[in-house]
Amino acid sequence: AMCKQCTQGGVESMLLLPGSDANSTTVLVGGGDGSITKLTAKEHKDLHDVMHGKTQLQGKLTSINVAPDGSEVVVGSNLGYMWRMRLSDMKNVKISEAHHGAITAVTFPKESSDRFATCSADGCVVMWDLSDYSVLCKGHCRDGGTPTCLDFALECLVSGWSDGKVRCFDGETGQLLWEVADVHKGGVSALCVSHNQRFFMTGGVEGSVRVWDIKSRELVSHMKEHLDAVTCIKIFDDDAHALSGSKDRNIICWDLRHEKRVASLRQRMGGVNSLALYLDQVQVISVGQDRKLTFWDLREVEPVHSVTLDSEACAVAMSFSGSLVASGGKDQVMRLWSFDGARHLVDGMGHSGSINSIVFSPDDRQMVSVGQDGCIFVWNVYA
């Protein structure tokens, strides 16, 4: 029997290849310590090391596959990285990277459609180039729990975390610029930056809604009427009013200048998971545990219209033109609707886990959905 100690973290993957001559075999071993080792065996006898036959990558190397011509391999790791590696000298180049945990939120800059950002349970906040899907920058916090929500603030990424903090990362380098502690007891569950970029709003697991000055990071106002976790916040174009949805079944419209509620809507069953605000700042669309796509008018107590869904929807988004609505949830299907008449247009399938967040690009040419499966889907929505 042949036996060879070649990794300290256990063998995660292995690939057998023909050797340099007819009587030899090459073995590639991917280790749990991130090492990849090339071994050779003559006439199926003892395994031997190869000179310059070991290199170090990142994470546990869970997959190795050879190219058709046999000159190089593709290596994948549990941290979402993939490399091309030349077999002759083990030189490698990173060809892609991705999240390796459930993705909790996605957002675009206010007036740019060439990049977007995501945050994930792997503790990373990532900005992506929409033209080639490469990573522009990545921010990471090792002990911050899970980032649950994020939004752009000029060239920065402001994110809310399960440890109750808000963290801001540089949009070019991914460096942590600042953080605000004790934003919400139990964790930050919703976040939205104002259109004038002067303040941001947060919602907490405990049900409170708070307004923060983005420059000084000081608390401006505190509003507490929700009885359960705030799941979504939308700020009106005038930056003087905002909507919040909650697991307590309520949608509240706030007057931010007077720090008071000016309207309240209540779902009959189940909590509100996500909201979308129409262009007129009066009509609202909600999805939640009631398994409905519900259309509201802030001037009326009862819903204007609702569409029954097959399962619970976790995300809803409105196109910037106001003509399209997208929804997705636990059935793993991305659905597109017309706003007028709530007519179902098309289904998009691909996710293998619950869809957590959907967003349209500002030019309405594409939209991005992210989910519990750790996948990012970019959909073309233009003819």
Secondary structure by P-SEA (a helix, b strand, c coil): ccccccccccccbbbbbbcccccbbbbbbbbcccbbbbbbbccccbbbbccccccccccccccccccccccbbbbbcccbbbbbbbccccbbbbccccccccccccccccccccbbbbbccccbbbbbccccccccbbbbbccccccccccccccbbbbbccccbbbbbbcccccccccccccccccccbbbbcccccbbbbbcccbbbbbbcccccccccccccccccccccccccccccccccccccbbbbbccccccccbbbbbcccccccccccccccbbbbbcccccbbbbbccccccccccccccccccccccccccbbbbbccccbbbbbbcccccccccccccccccccccccccccbbbbbccccbbbbbbccc
